[in-house]
Amino acid sequence: MSEIIVTALIMTTVSILSALVFVNFFIIKLV
């Protein structure tokens, strides 16, 4: 069970980081 939880946390972290990078790139492109 712990492996599934760790995997879910890693996936969530990666998705959040990629979303932040995409938003930052979009804002920089607008400015």
C-alpha distance matrix in Angstrom:
0.0 3.8 5.4 5.3 6.4 8.8 10.0 10.8 12.6 14.4 15.5 16.7 18.5 20.1 21.3 22.7 24.5 25.9 27.1 28.8 30.5 31.7 33.1 34.8 36.3 37.5 39.2 40.8 42.1 43.6 45.3
3.8 0.0 3.8 5.4 5.1 6.1 8.5 9.8 10.5 12.2 14.1 15.2 16.4 18.2 19.9 21.0 22.4 24.2 25.6 26.9 28.5 30.1 31.5 32.9 34.4 36.0 37.4 38.8 40.3 42.0 43.4
5.4 3.8 0.0 3.8 5.4 5.1 6.0 8.5 9.8 10.5 12.1 14.1 15.2 16.3 18.1 19.8 20.9 22.3 24.1 25.7 26.8 28.3 30.1 31.4 32.7 34.3 36.0 37.3 38.6 40.4 42.0
5.3 5.4 3.8 0.0 3.8 5.5 5.1 6.1 8.6 9.9 10.4 12.2 14.2 15.3 16.3 18.2 19.9 21.0 22.3 24.3 25.7 26.7 28.4 30.2 31.4 32.6 34.5 36.0 37.1 38.8 40.6
6.4 5.1 5.4 3.8 0.0 3.8 5.4 5.1 6.2 8.6 9.8 10.5 12.2 14.2 15.3 16.4 18.3 19.9 21.0 22.5 24.3 25.6 26.9 28.5 30.2 31.4 32.9 34.6 36.0 37.4 39.0
8.8 6.1 5.1 5.5 3.8 0.0 3.8 5.4 5.1 6.2 8.6 9.8 10.5 12.2 14.2 15.3 16.4 18.2 19.8 21.1 22.4 24.2 25.7 26.9 28.4 30.1 31.6 32.8 34.4 36.1 37.5
10.0 8.5 6.0 5.1 5.4 3.8 0.0 3.8 5.4 5.1 6.1 8.5 9.8 10.5 12.2 14.2 15.3 16.4 18.2 19.9 21.0 22.3 24.2 25.7 26.8 28.3 30.2 31.5 32.6 34.5 36.2
10.8 9.8 8.5 6.1 5.1 5.4 3.8 0.0 3.8 5.5 5.1 6.1 8.6 9.9 10.5 12.2 14.2 15.3 16.4 18.3 19.9 20.9 22.4 24.3 25.6 26.8 28.5 30.2 31.3 32.9 34.6
12.6 10.5 9.8 8.6 6.2 5.1 5.4 3.8 0.0 3.8 5.5 5.1 6.1 8.6 9.9 10.5 12.2 14.2 15.3 16.5 18.3 19.9 21.0 22.5 24.2 25.6 26.9 28.5 30.1 31.6 33.0
14.4 12.2 10.5 9.9 8.6 6.2 5.1 5.5 3.8 0.0 3.8 5.4 5.1 6.1 8.5 9.9 10.5 12.1 14.1 15.3 16.4 18.1 19.9 21.0 22.3 24.1 25.7 26.8 28.3 30.2 31.6
15.5 14.1 12.1 10.4 9.8 8.6 6.1 5.1 5.5 3.8 0.0 3.8 5.5 5.2 6.1 8.6 9.9 10.5 12.1 14.2 15.3 16.3 18.2 19.9 21.0 22.3 24.3 25.7 26.7 28.5 30.3
16.7 15.2 14.1 12.2 10.5 9.8 8.5 6.1 5.1 5.4 3.8 0.0 3.8 5.5 5.2 6.1 8.6 9.9 10.5 12.3 14.3 15.3 16.4 18.3 19.9 21.0 22.5 24.3 25.6 26.9 28.6
18.5 16.4 15.2 14.2 12.2 10.5 9.8 8.6 6.1 5.1 5.5 3.8 0.0 3.8 5.5 5.2 6.1 8.5 9.8 10.6 12.3 14.2 15.3 16.5 18.3 19.9 21.1 22.5 24.2 25.8 27.0
20.1 18.2 16.3 15.3 14.2 12.2 10.5 9.9 8.6 6.1 5.2 5.5 3.8 0.0 3.8 5.5 5.1 6.1 8.5 9.9 10.5 12.1 14.2 15.3 16.3 18.1 19.9 21.0 22.3 24.3 25.7
21.3 19.9 18.1 16.3 15.3 14.2 12.2 10.5 9.9 8.5 6.1 5.2 5.5 3.8 0.0 3.8 5.5 5.2 6.1 8.6 9.9 10.4 12.2 14.2 15.3 16.3 18.3 19.9 20.9 22.5 24.4
22.7 21.0 19.8 18.2 16.4 15.3 14.2 12.2 10.5 9.9 8.6 6.1 5.2 5.5 3.8 0.0 3.8 5.5 5.1 6.2 8.7 9.8 10.5 12.3 14.2 15.2 16.5 18.3 19.8 21.1 22.6
24.5 22.4 20.9 19.9 18.3 16.4 15.3 14.2 12.2 10.5 9.9 8.6 6.1 5.1 5.5 3.8 0.0 3.8 5.4 5.1 6.2 8.6 9.9 10.5 12.2 14.2 15.4 16.4 18.2 20.0 21.1
25.9 24.2 22.3 21.0 19.9 18.2 16.4 15.3 14.2 12.1 10.5 9.9 8.5 6.1 5.2 5.5 3.8 0.0 3.8 5.4 5.1 6.1 8.6 9.8 10.4 12.2 14.2 15.3 16.3 18.3 20.0
27.1 25.6 24.1 22.3 21.0 19.8 18.2 16.4 15.3 14.1 12.1 10.5 9.8 8.5 6.1 5.1 5.4 3.8 0.0 3.8 5.5 5.1 6.2 8.6 9.8 10.5 12.3 14.2 15.2 16.5 18.4
28.8 26.9 25.7 24.3 22.5 21.1 19.9 18.3 16.5 15.3 14.2 12.3 10.6 9.9 8.6 6.2 5.1 5.4 3.8 0.0 3.8 5.4 5.1 6.1 8.5 9.8 10.5 12.2 14.0 15.3 16.5
30.5 28.5 26.8 25.7 24.3 22.4 21.0 19.9 18.3 16.4 15.3 14.3 12.3 10.5 9.9 8.7 6.2 5.1 5.5 3.8 0.0 3.8 5.5 5.1 6.1 8.5 9.9 10.5 12.1 14.2 15.4
31.7 30.1 28.3 26.7 25.6 24.2 22.3 20.9 19.9 18.1 16.3 15.3 14.2 12.1 10.4 9.8 8.6 6.1 5.1 5.4 3.8 0.0 3.8 5.5 5.1 6.1 8.7 9.9 10.4 12.3 14.3
33.1 31.5 30.1 28.4 26.9 25.7 24.2 22.4 21.0 19.9 18.2 16.4 15.3 14.2 12.2 10.5 9.9 8.6 6.2 5.1 5.5 3.8 0.0 3.8 5.4 5.0 6.2 8.6 9.8 10.6 12.4
34.8 32.9 31.4 30.2 28.5 26.9 25.7 24.3 22.5 21.0 19.9 18.3 16.5 15.3 14.2 12.3 10.5 9.8 8.6 6.1 5.1 5.5 3.8 0.0 3.8 5.4 5.1 6.1 8.5 9.9 10.6
36.3 34.4 32.7 31.4 30.2 28.4 26.8 25.6 24.2 22.3 21.0 19.9 18.3 16.3 15.3 14.2 12.2 10.4 9.8 8.5 6.1 5.1 5.4 3.8 0.0 3.8 5.5 5.1 6.0 8.6 9.9
37.5 36.0 34.3 32.6 31.4 30.1 28.3 26.8 25.6 24.1 22.3 21.0 19.9 18.1 16.3 15.2 14.2 12.2 10.5 9.8 8.5 6.1 5.0 5.4 3.8 0.0 3.8 5.5 5.1 6.2 8.7
39.2 37.4 36.0 34.5 32.9 31.6 30.2 28.5 26.9 25.7 24.3 22.5 21.1 19.9 18.3 16.5 15.4 14.2 12.3 10.5 9.9 8.7 6.2 5.1 5.5 3.8 0.0 3.8 5.4 5.1 6.2
40.8 38.8 37.3 36.0 34.6 32.8 31.5 30.2 28.5 26.8 25.7 24.3 22.5 21.0 19.9 18.3 16.4 15.3 14.2 12.2 10.5 9.9 8.6 6.1 5.1 5.5 3.8 0.0 3.8 5.4 5.1
42.1 40.3 38.6 37.1 36.0 34.4 32.6 31.3 30.1 28.3 26.7 25.6 24.2 22.3 20.9 19.8 18.2 16.3 15.2 14.0 12.1 10.4 9.8 8.5 6.0 5.1 5.4 3.8 0.0 3.8 5.5
43.6 42.0 40.4 38.8 37.4 36.1 34.5 32.9 31.6 30.2 28.5 26.9 25.8 24.3 22.5 21.1 20.0 18.3 16.5 15.3 14.2 12.3 10.6 9.9 8.6 6.2 5.1 5.4 3.8 0.0 3.8
45.3 43.4 42.0 40.6 39.0 37.5 36.2 34.6 33.0 31.6 30.3 28.6 27.0 25.7 24.4 22.6 21.1 20.0 18.4 16.5 15.4 14.3 12.4 10.6 9.9 8.7 6.2 5.1 5.5 3.8 0.0
